[in-house]
Amino acid sequence: MADLIIKEKTKEDFDKAYFEGIFRNIVSKIKGKSNSLLSFSEVIKMVKIKNETYKGMRYVPIEDIVGSEGRYNDFTREFLPERKNLRNRWEKIDEAHYKDIILPPIKVYQLGGVYFVRDGNHRVSVSKRQGKEFIDAEVVEIQTDIKLDASTTKEELQKIIIQHEKEIFLETTKLDTFRDISKLEFSSPGRFDDIMSHISGHQYFLGIDKKGPVSFEEALLSWFDNLFLPIVSEIEEEKIINRFIGRTSGDLYIWIIRHWDEIKSKYGKDVSISEAVRSYSAKFGEGPIMFLIRLIKRLFSRRKYERY
């Protein structure tokens, strides 16, 4: 009889958690905020890893668990279940809670002050639902300069990383002491590494033209004055930024340079910057109406729930 009561209780617990997750997702969409767990693999691609250290068993604050290695689409940011096929496993763990059965510790990565689940997502979900504040975890720490907190969203993380990359770039090049860099802004991480590659390439070709060594500072300023600024000026004159909503002139510079190289390889070297800018806009740009349609589709697309 007691087992039957517990089974009914776990079923009720899952249903409440599942429908609360649906409600919170709706509220988040209305507010224009993300209610998703962070994907560990996406975060790792954005940050620069210094070292990885096994820290052993720790008592981890559940509120600091913000993402997952493989189940980031199965639970909300609050670790509420998003798929009905999670029920069986979820209810078994909930049942273990009611019977005071001790479960194995979860496994997590610690990165920038927060945690990502490697194994034990259901246990985190049930523990949080039952009001637990801490959970036993086997911790592997991944060291990086980026600092996060429990409220950091994917969009905020991108901004933090971009700003960090910009600071490193300026510390290395001191470009802001020589030029106005207000147009050197990007909407996604990794672009300042691209810029450093462009400067190095420009330094190499300058050396060939001058038949001698060229300093990094000379190459830096030449790149900025003779390559970056002219392309950005063309972007602004053609007003193509309006066809790439949410992007910056810096983003377009990166993409147009690649496109320019491609069409020069295909059609020959006599392709001007203006032609490359217009060609890229015509091929990849979209107007505000198409952007709005794509945005609506993305906002209101529903996940396909698996049967259980």
C-alpha positions, 0 to 999 in steps of 0.5 A: 500500500505504501509503495502504491501511495509513493508511486502516485506521489511521484507521478504527481510530482513529475506532472507538476514539474513538467507543466511548471516547466511549460509555464515558465518557458511561455513566460520566458518567451513573452519576456524575451529571455532564455530559460534554457540550460547552457550547453557545455560543448557550446561554452567550451567552444567559446572559452579558452581552457587553461587547465583541467583538474580533478577535484574529487567529491564536493558538496555542490550548490544546486543553484550554481548548476547552470548547464549540462553536457548532453541533456541541455535540451531535456530540462529548463534552466530550473531543471524542470523536465521538458520531455514526457519521456523523462518520466520513468527515470525521473519518477524512479529517482523521486521514489528513491528520495521518498524511501530515503535511498542514497543515490550515487553522486552526480558528476559535474564540470566546474567552469568559471564558478558554475557547474555543468552536469556530466552525469545525473541530470535527473537527480539534480532535477528531483533534488531541486524539486524536493527543495534540496540546496546542495548535492554530492558531486564528483567535480572536474574543474576546468580553469579559464579566465572567464567568470560566470554566475548562476544567472548568466545566459548564453547571450550574456556569456557571449558578451562577457567572452567578446569583451574579454577577447577585446581586452586581450587584443587591445592589451596586445596591440595597443590599437586604441592608443593610435586609432578610434576603434569604435567600429571594431565591434563583434556579435560573436566570440572568436573574431579578435583571433581572426583579426590577429590572423588578418594583421599577421597576413597583412604584415607578411605581404607588406614585407614582400612588397617592401622587400624587407621586414615590417614591424607589427605596429606598422602592419597593424596600422596599415591593416586598419587604415588600408583594409579594415576602414575602407571595407567598413566605409563601403559597408556603411555607404551601401547601407548593407548593415540593414540586411544583416540585423543584429550584426555589426560592421566588424562582423561583416568585415570578417565575412566580406574578406572571406567572400572577397578571397573566394570571388577573387580566386574564382573570377580573378584578382580584379575584383574591387572592395565595392564589388565584394561588398555588394556581392556579399549583400546580394548573396547573403543579406535579408530584409527586415520582413524575412528577418521577422519571419525567421525570428517568429518561426524560431520563437514559436517553433515547438520541440517534438516531444518523444513518446513514452 
